[in-house]
Structures are given as structure tokens and as C-alpha cells.
């Protein structure tokens, strides 16, 4: 487990080898771009930003991203329980 308040303050070797990410409120626009580039494969940038904002809207809410899911539909979640599926049209 590695905890940081800034995505870009995390050493690149750790960011690129991260299997899961829990993202809480407090990220800035620069961090948002890095998060999308590293963890948003298969999702449009606008959709990814909307997903992070929705996941962190409630107190203690967070986005949970599994970078090596057993099934693709388990990749993006709000908290641990709510699955987020990108639109099929977004991936074309």
C-alpha cells in the first residue's frame, strides 16, 4: 500500500506497477490527466473524469480501479461494491 495526496508525487516505478488504485477526493486537473492515462484505458477522458467525480461525491467516497481484473467488468468501481461500465460506443 502506498498513500499520497498527489498522484505525480508517487514515484513512476510505483505508479506503473500499481495493480489497484483507490482514489479519494482531492485530486487536481494535473493528477486527473495522469490518472486517466495510467488507469483509464477503455474509457473516454470525459467519462473517466465524470466517474471520478461521481465516485468521490459523497463523504469518504472513492473510486476503486483494478488494473488486472479477472473479468473486465470488474475494472472500475465506486467504492468496492458498485460496478461502472463504460458505454460500448465509447470504446470504438
N, C-alpha and C positions, 0 to 999 in steps of 0.2 A: 504494500500500500504506500502510495506517495501522495502527499497532500500539498497543494499550492493554491495561492489566491490569484495567480496569474499563469495562464497556460504557457506563455513564452518564457516564463522563469523556470519551467521544468526543463532539465537538460534534454536535448533532442534524442539521445540514445534511449531515454526512458519513454518519451512520447512515442517513438516509432516502435517500441517493443511492448506497448501497453495492450493488454488483452481485453480490458474492460475500463470504462470511464463512468464515473458518477459526477455529474455537472450540476452545481447549485447556482443560485442567483449570485450575481456579482461580476460576471464576465463583461468585458468591453467589446467594442466593434473589432478591434485587432485580434483579440482572443477568439471571437466568433468566426472569423475567417480561418484561423488556424484549426479550430475545432472541426469546421466543415471540411477543410482539405484533408485532415487526418482521419476523421470519423464519419464523414457524410457520404461516402460512396453509395451511389444509387438513389440519392435524394437531391433535388434541386436546392440551390443555396437558399432561396426564399422560403422553401418548405422546411429546410433544416432550421433556419432562424425562428420560424413560427413554432416549430416543435420545441426548441429550447425555451422559448418564452412561455409557451403553454405549460411545459413541464415544471418550470420554476415559478409559476404564477402564485401558487399557494405558499404559505409559510412552511419552510422545511421541505418543499417540493424539489425534485431533482429529475434530471434526465439520466437514464442508465443506458449505456451503449456497450454491446457485446461485439467485439471485433472479430470473433471467431465462433459464431453461433452454430449449434448443432443443426438448427433449421433457420433459414433466412428470416422468417417472420419473427424470430426472437431477437433480432439485432437491436431494434430501437424500442425503448420503453419509457413510460412516465412512472417514476418510482420503480418498483420491482414487478408490479402486477399488471399494468396497463400497456398492452402492445400498441405500437404505432406502425402502420403500414403505409409506405409511400404509394401514391397512385401509380398504376401501371403506365399511364400516359407520360408520367414524369421521367420514366427510365428509358424512353425512346429518343 
